[in-house]
Amino acid sequence: EYEARLIALERAQIRHNALEAARVATNRLLMDKLSNNYFLHVHPYPHVILRENKMIFGAHADRLQDGMRRAFGKPIGTAARVEPNQTIMTVRVNANGVEVAKEALRRGAAKLPIPCRIVVEKLQVEEAKAQ
């Protein structure tokens, strides 16, 4: 059994919709090629709440808004904080699915706002002991 990992190369915040797009792109190729013979795990969870203090532009906008007074903002989404060398996604496959897993992670990495690298490792599998 092999494990392919998508690893971040930079520190960043990844928005929840980018994580979801990467998951969908990766999962779609794995489903098409390997059916259910794989395991996919997305590691970071988007805990950080992103806020936006909306500004109005145009004539007489100064009468309708307060500028930076009480500028807490409204929540517009969530993001996951990612550090360099942190694993973003993990795919476990058999020996015949290694190339498919690498291609799936490459497609998923294209949806993310940071550069990533793909690392493939052979897992130590313990044989079940018959008693």
N, CA and C atoms as a LAMMPS dump frame, in Angstrom:
ITEM: TIMESTEP
0
ITEM: NUMBER OF ATOMS
393
ITEM: BOX BOUNDS ff ff ff
-5.0000000000000000e+02 5.0000000000000000e+02
-5.0000000000000000e+02 5.0000000000000000e+02
-5.0000000000000000e+02 5.0000000000000000e+02
ITEM: ATOMS id mol type element x y z
1 1 1 N 0.85 -1.19 0
2 1 2 C 0 0 0
3 1 3 C 0.887 1.242 0
4 2 1 N 0.462 2.265 -0.726
5 2 2 C 1.232 3.495 -0.865
6 2 3 C 0.422 4.683 -0.357
7 3 1 N 1.147 5.709 0.095
8 3 2 C 0.511 6.943 0.557
9 3 3 C 1.11 8.111 -0.214
10 4 1 N 0.241 8.871 -0.891
11 4 2 C 0.667 10.081 -1.604
12 4 3 C 0.145 11.276 -0.82
13 5 1 N 1.04 12.261 -0.579
14 5 2 C 0.655 13.43 0.213
15 5 3 C 0.888 14.7 -0.575
16 6 1 N -0.027 15.653 -0.433
17 6 2 C 0.11 16.986 -1.015
18 6 3 C 0.595 17.899 0.103
19 7 1 N 1.784 18.491 -0.074
20 7 2 C 2.43 19.251 0.996
21 7 3 C 2.579 20.707 0.577
22 8 1 N 2.169 21.624 1.461
23 8 2 C 2.278 23.061 1.195
24 8 3 C 3.734 23.496 1.28
25 9 1 N 4.133 24.418 0.407
26 9 2 C 5.5 24.938 0.415
27 9 3 C 5.592 26.315 1.051
28 10 1 N 4.448 26.985 1.252
29 10 2 C 4.442 28.333 1.823
30 10 3 C 3.379 28.43 2.91
31 11 1 N 3.525 29.448 3.764
32 11 2 C 2.501 29.767 4.757
33 11 3 C 1.383 30.529 4.046
34 12 1 N 0.124 30.173 4.348
35 12 2 C -0.995 30.845 3.676
36 12 3 C -2.293 30.562 4.417
37 13 1 N -3.317 31.289 4.011
38 13 2 C -4.69 30.986 4.402
39 13 3 C -5.391 30.461 3.156
40 14 1 N -5.983 29.281 3.268
41 14 2 C -6.702 28.688 2.146
42 14 3 C -8.185 28.769 2.459
43 15 1 N -8.935 29.437 1.594
44 15 2 C -10.37 29.596 1.832
45 15 3 C -11.091 28.264 1.706
46 16 1 N -12.251 28.188 2.366
47 16 2 C -12.989 26.928 2.406
48 16 3 C -13.408 26.471 1.016
49 17 1 N -13.742 27.42 0.123
50 17 2 C -14.177 27.014 -1.216
51 17 3 C -13.007 26.501 -2.056
52 18 1 N -11.781 26.969 -1.801
53 18 2 C -10.61 26.438 -2.505
54 18 3 C -10.299 25.02 -2.02
55 19 1 N -10.41 24.785 -0.714
56 19 2 C -10.208 23.431 -0.18
57 19 3 C -11.236 22.461 -0.756
58 20 1 N -12.48 22.912 -0.841
59 20 2 C -13.544 22.063 -1.375
60 20 3 C -13.325 21.782 -2.86
61 21 1 N -12.899 22.797 -3.62
62 21 2 C -12.631 22.602 -5.047
63 21 3 C -11.489 21.606 -5.251
64 22 1 N -10.452 21.695 -4.422
65 22 2 C -9.333 20.753 -4.516
66 22 3 C -9.789 19.339 -4.172
67 23 1 N -10.627 19.215 -3.152
68 23 2 C -11.141 17.896 -2.761
69 23 3 C -11.972 17.279 -3.88
70 24 1 N -12.858 18.085 -4.481
71 24 2 C -13.732 17.584 -5.547
72 24 3 C -12.913 17.159 -6.764
73 25 1 N -11.926 17.978 -7.162
74 25 2 C -11.102 17.652 -8.327
75 25 3 C -10.31 16.365 -8.102
76 26 1 N -9.745 16.216 -6.909
77 26 2 C -8.97 15.018 -6.583
78 26 3 C -9.872 13.792 -6.519
79 27 1 N -10.991 13.929 -5.833
80 27 2 C -11.902 12.804 -5.635
81 27 3 C -12.507 12.332 -6.953
82 28 1 N -12.792 13.267 -7.862
83 28 2 C -13.425 12.905 -9.133
84 28 3 C -12.521 11.971 -9.946
85 29 1 N -11.238 12.311 -10.059
86 29 2 C -10.323 11.459 -10.834
87 29 3 C -10.129 10.106 -10.155
88 30 1 N -10.012 10.112 -8.824
89 30 2 C -9.841 8.849 -8.104
90 30 3 C -11.059 7.944 -8.275
91 31 1 N -12.258 8.522 -8.232
92 31 2 C -13.481 7.736 -8.414
93 31 3 C -13.55 7.149 -9.821
94 32 1 N -13.199 7.958 -10.832
95 32 2 C -13.276 7.489 -12.216
96 32 3 C -12.311 6.337 -12.474
97 33 1 N -11.072 6.46 -11.982
98 33 2 C -10.031 5.482 -12.319
99 33 3 C -9.984 4.292 -11.361
100 34 1 N -10.213 4.536 -10.056
101 34 2 C -10.022 3.474 -9.061
102 34 3 C -11.318 3.014 -8.403
103 35 1 N -12.449 3.554 -8.8
104 35 2 C -13.756 3.339 -8.164
105 35 3 C -13.637 3.586 -6.661
106 36 1 N -13.798 2.574 -5.811
107 36 2 C -13.739 2.813 -4.362
108 36 3 C -12.467 2.272 -3.721
109 37 1 N -11.444 1.999 -4.512
110 37 2 C -10.24 1.343 -4.006
111 37 3 C -9.176 2.366 -3.595
112 38 1 N -9.545 3.318 -2.721
113 38 2 C -8.608 4.346 -2.253
114 38 3 C -9.142 4.96 -0.971
115 39 1 N -8.277 5.752 -0.304
116 39 2 C -8.66 6.494 0.897
117 39 3 C -8.162 7.919 0.734
118 40 1 N -9.051 8.903 0.869
119 40 2 C -8.701 10.32 0.714
120 40 3 C -9.007 11.053 2.012
121 41 1 N -8.043 11.866 2.478
122 41 2 C -8.24 12.645 3.697
123 41 3 C -7.75 14.066 3.47
124 42 1 N -8.616 15.062 3.749
125 42 2 C -8.225 16.475 3.695
126 42 3 C -7.905 16.898 5.124
127 43 1 N -6.671 17.334 5.371
128 43 2 C -6.213 17.575 6.738
129 43 3 C -6.639 18.919 7.332
130 44 1 N -6.371 20.072 6.697
131 44 2 C -6.697 21.333 7.385
132 44 3 C -8.203 21.579 7.427
133 45 1 N -8.664 22.143 8.548
134 45 2 C -10.069 22.512 8.695
135 45 3 C -10.152 24.035 8.748
136 46 1 N -11.075 24.636 7.982
137 46 2 C -11.154 26.111 7.956
138 46 3 C -11.814 26.684 9.207
139 47 1 N -11.008 26.965 10.246
140 47 2 C -11.51 27.524 11.499
141 47 3 C -11.576 29.045 11.475
142 48 1 N -10.699 29.693 10.722
143 48 2 C -10.553 31.144 10.765
144 48 3 C -11.716 31.795 10.027
145 49 1 N -12.411 32.714 10.699
146 49 2 C -13.542 33.412 10.08
147 49 3 C -13.023 34.672 9.4
148 50 1 N -13.304 34.793 8.102
149 50 2 C -12.894 35.971 7.334
150 50 3 C -14.016 36.994 7.374
151 51 1 N -13.661 38.263 7.589
152 51 2 C -14.653 39.327 7.68
153 51 3 C -14.341 40.418 6.683
154 52 1 N -15.39 41.16 6.287
155 52 2 C -15.216 42.245 5.333
156 52 3 C -16.012 43.459 5.794
157 53 1 N -15.327 44.601 5.87
158 53 2 C -15.989 45.865 6.178
159 53 3 C -16.327 46.52 4.843
160 54 1 N -17.577 46.368 4.411
161 54 2 C -17.962 46.866 3.095
162 54 3 C -17.986 48.386 3.08
163 55 1 N -17.476 48.929 1.994
164 55 2 C -17.448 50.376 1.8
165 55 3 C -18.351 50.746 0.628
166 56 1 N -18.996 51.911 0.746
167 56 2 C -19.866 52.407 -0.318
168 56 3 C -19.107 53.483 -1.08
169 57 1 N -19.173 53.422 -2.398
170 57 2 C -18.531 54.442 -3.222
171 57 3 C -19.603 55.179 -4.017
172 58 1 N -19.315 56.405 -4.348
173 58 2 C -20.253 57.191 -5.141
174 58 3 C -20.629 58.473 -4.424
175 59 1 N -21.581 59.189 -5.008
176 59 2 C -21.994 60.481 -4.471
177 59 3 C -22.695 60.308 -3.125
178 60 1 N -22.336 61.138 -2.16
179 60 2 C -22.955 61.193 -0.828
180 60 3 C -22.786 59.9 -0.035
181 61 1 N -21.782 59.101 -0.36
182 61 2 C -21.557 57.855 0.374
183 61 3 C -21.158 58.145 1.814
184 62 1 N -20.528 59.301 2.051
185 62 2 C -20.072 59.644 3.393
186 62 3 C -21.229 59.801 4.368
187 63 1 N -22.426 60.09 3.878
188 63 2 C -23.584 60.255 4.759
189 63 3 C -24.154 58.909 5.194
190 64 1 N -23.879 57.852 4.418
191 64 2 C -24.514 56.556 4.665
192 64 3 C -23.651 55.59 5.468
193 65 1 N -22.348 55.847 5.545
194 65 2 C -21.485 54.892 6.234
195 65 3 C -20.585 55.603 7.232
196 66 1 N -19.951 54.809 8.097
197 66 2 C -19.121 55.354 9.166
198 66 3 C -17.628 55.214 8.896
199 67 1 N -17.227 54.765 7.715
200 67 2 C -15.802 54.605 7.427
201 67 3 C -15.19 53.511 8.27
202 68 1 N -14.129 53.846 9.014
203 68 2 C -13.455 52.842 9.841
204 68 3 C -13.963 52.828 11.284
205 69 1 N -14.974 53.612 11.604
206 69 2 C -15.577 53.563 12.933
207 69 3 C -16.382 52.266 13.059
208 70 1 N -16.184 51.528 14.147
209 70 2 C -16.842 50.223 14.375
210 70 3 C -16.684 49.32 13.143
211 71 1 N -15.453 49.169 12.696
212 71 2 C -15.171 48.469 11.437
213 71 3 C -14.9 46.981 11.646
214 72 1 N -15.778 46.31 12.37
215 72 2 C -15.559 44.889 12.642
216 72 3 C -15.842 44.035 11.414
217 73 1 N -16.807 44.406 10.605
218 73 2 C -17.104 43.686 9.371
219 73 3 C -18.065 42.531 9.568
220 74 1 N -18.586 42.057 8.453
221 74 2 C -19.506 40.922 8.456
222 74 3 C -18.748 39.676 7.998
223 75 1 N -19.075 38.5 8.557
224 75 2 C -18.389 37.283 8.117
225 75 3 C -18.724 36.957 6.662
226 76 1 N -17.695 36.686 5.861
227 76 2 C -17.908 36.358 4.442
228 76 3 C -17.454 34.946 4.106
229 77 1 N -16.797 34.265 5.037
230 77 2 C -16.335 32.905 4.766
231 77 3 C -15.354 32.448 5.826
232 78 1 N -14.794 31.269 5.593
233 78 2 C -13.817 30.721 6.523
234 78 3 C -12.552 30.325 5.765
235 79 1 N -11.463 30.184 6.508
236 79 2 C -10.19 29.799 5.901
237 79 3 C -9.415 28.912 6.861
238 80 1 N -8.524 28.111 6.286
239 80 2 C -7.623 27.263 7.069
240 80 3 C -6.23 27.858 6.98
241 81 1 N -5.553 27.987 8.116
242 81 2 C -4.167 28.46 8.113
243 81 3 C -3.253 27.267 7.861
244 82 1 N -2.338 27.431 6.913
245 82 2 C -1.43 26.354 6.521
246 82 3 C 0.003 26.846 6.666
247 83 1 N 0.851 26.018 7.254
248 83 2 C 2.27 26.323 7.435
249 83 3 C 3.095 25.606 6.361
250 84 1 N 4.324 26.054 6.127
251 84 2 C 5.19 25.327 5.188
252 84 3 C 5.425 23.89 5.661
253 85 1 N 5.461 22.971 4.716
254 85 2 C 5.653 21.528 4.96
255 85 3 C 4.493 20.87 5.695
256 86 1 N 3.333 21.515 5.728
257 86 2 C 2.145 20.899 6.325
258 86 3 C 1.413 20.088 5.26
259 87 1 N 0.929 18.912 5.64
260 87 2 C 0.188 18.059 4.716
261 87 3 C -1.219 18.611 4.53
262 88 1 N -1.622 18.775 3.273
263 88 2 C -2.959 19.281 2.971
264 88 3 C -3.906 18.118 2.68
265 89 1 N -3.481 17.192 1.807
266 89 2 C -4.306 16.031 1.471
267 89 3 C -3.458 14.773 1.477
268 90 1 N -4.097 13.666 1.839
269 90 2 C -3.448 12.359 1.829
270 90 3 C -4.315 11.398 1.034
271 91 1 N -3.682 10.623 0.151
272 91 2 C -4.383 9.579 -0.605
273 91 3 C -3.639 8.273 -0.382
274 92 1 N -4.364 7.229 0.026
275 92 2 C -3.771 5.895 0.168
276 92 3 C -4.335 5.001 -0.93
277 93 1 N -3.427 4.345 -1.652
278 93 2 C -3.819 3.491 -2.778
279 93 3 C -2.947 2.239 -2.786
280 94 1 N -3.343 1.27 -3.619
281 94 2 C -2.516 0.093 -3.857
282 94 3 C -1.454 0.445 -4.893
283 95 1 N -0.561 -0.499 -5.176
284 95 2 C 0.563 -0.242 -6.082
285 95 3 C 0.101 0.16 -7.481
286 96 1 N -1.034 -0.375 -7.937
287 96 2 C -1.497 -0.058 -9.29
288 96 3 C -2.143 1.327 -9.386
289 97 1 N -2.373 2.011 -8.269
290 97 2 C -3.02 3.318 -8.305
291 97 3 C -2.113 4.483 -7.973
292 98 1 N -0.798 4.252 -7.909
293 98 2 C 0.13 5.316 -7.494
294 98 3 C 0.143 6.471 -8.495
295 99 1 N 0.232 6.16 -9.786
296 99 2 C 0.274 7.221 -10.812
297 99 3 C -1.042 7.991 -10.857
298 100 1 N -2.158 7.287 -10.662
299 100 2 C -3.47 7.95 -10.634
300 100 3 C -3.548 8.897 -9.441
301 101 1 N -3.047 8.468 -8.294
302 101 2 C -3.069 9.309 -7.093
303 101 3 C -2.219 10.559 -7.289
304 102 1 N -1.046 10.42 -7.919
305 102 2 C -0.186 11.581 -8.17
306 102 3 C -0.873 12.578 -9.097
307 103 1 N -1.512 12.07 -10.152
308 103 2 C -2.219 12.958 -11.089
309 103 3 C -3.41 13.629 -10.403
310 104 1 N -4.131 12.882 -9.559
311 104 2 C -5.28 13.446 -8.846
312 104 3 C -4.834 14.563 -7.905
313 105 1 N -3.74 14.363 -7.18
314 105 2 C -3.235 15.403 -6.283
315 105 3 C -2.714 16.605 -7.062
316 106 1 N -2.129 16.367 -8.245
317 106 2 C -1.66 17.477 -9.084
318 106 3 C -2.84 18.352 -9.517
319 107 1 N -3.959 17.709 -9.883
320 107 2 C -5.157 18.467 -10.272
321 107 3 C -5.748 19.211 -9.079
322 108 1 N -5.713 18.595 -7.914
323 108 2 C -6.198 19.262 -6.71
324 108 3 C -5.331 20.444 -6.329
325 109 1 N -4.012 20.308 -6.508
326 109 2 C -3.081 21.39 -6.169
327 109 3 C -3.304 22.611 -7.052
328 110 1 N -3.795 22.402 -8.263
329 110 2 C -4.057 23.522 -9.172
330 110 3 C -5.179 24.417 -8.65
331 111 1 N -6.023 23.897 -7.777
332 111 2 C -7.135 24.678 -7.22
333 111 3 C -6.72 25.479 -5.986
334 112 1 N -5.517 25.25 -5.484
335 112 2 C -5.071 25.909 -4.258
336 112 3 C -4.225 27.142 -4.574
337 113 1 N -4.243 28.145 -3.695
338 113 2 C -3.544 29.41 -3.969
339 113 3 C -2.056 29.395 -3.637
340 114 1 N -1.493 28.238 -3.29
341 114 2 C -0.078 28.17 -2.905
342 114 3 C 0.613 27.055 -3.684
343 115 1 N 1.936 27.158 -3.856
344 115 2 C 2.653 26.049 -4.493
345 115 3 C 2.73 24.851 -3.548
346 116 1 N 2.619 23.663 -4.129
347 116 2 C 2.627 22.429 -3.344
348 116 3 C 3.556 21.418 -3.998
349 117 1 N 3.947 20.409 -3.217
350 117 2 C 4.69 19.295 -3.795
351 117 3 C 3.99 17.997 -3.398
352 118 1 N 4.248 16.955 -4.189
353 118 2 C 3.621 15.656 -3.967
354 118 3 C 4.701 14.665 -3.552
355 119 1 N 4.472 13.973 -2.448
356 119 2 C 5.416 12.987 -1.925
357 119 3 C 4.705 11.642 -1.86
358 120 1 N 5.348 10.604 -2.412
359 120 2 C 4.781 9.253 -2.388
360 120 3 C 5.674 8.373 -1.525
361 121 1 N 5.057 7.649 -0.584
362 121 2 C 5.8 6.757 0.307
363 121 3 C 5.141 5.388 0.33
364 122 1 N 5.963 4.361 0.44
365 122 2 C 5.447 3.002 0.602
366 122 3 C 5.192 2.776 2.087
367 123 1 N 4.004 2.293 2.416
368 123 2 C 3.638 2.071 3.814
369 123 3 C 4.061 0.675 4.26
370 124 1 N 4.404 0.561 5.523
371 124 2 C 4.705 -0.743 6.112
372 124 3 C 3.378 -1.399 6.479
373 125 1 N 3.059 -2.496 5.811
374 125 2 C 1.789 -3.177 6.052
375 125 3 C 2.071 -4.451 6.833
376 126 1 N 1.436 -4.565 7.988
377 126 2 C 1.585 -5.781 8.787
378 126 3 C 0.588 -6.818 8.301
379 127 1 N 1.098 -8.018 8.057
380 127 2 C 0.227 -9.104 7.615
381 127 3 C -0.602 -9.6 8.798
382 128 1 N -1.852 -9.943 8.531
383 128 2 C -2.717 -10.481 9.583
384 128 3 C -2.227 -11.88 9.957
385 129 1 N -2.032 -12.108 11.246
386 129 2 C -1.511 -13.394 11.716
387 129 3 C -2.666 -14.371 11.926
388 130 1 N -2.544 -15.522 11.288
389 130 2 C -3.575 -16.556 11.45
390 130 3 C -3.335 -17.301 12.754
391 131 1 N -4.396 -17.519 13.514
392 131 2 C -4.247 -18.224 14.794
393 131 3 C -5.056 -19.49 14.794
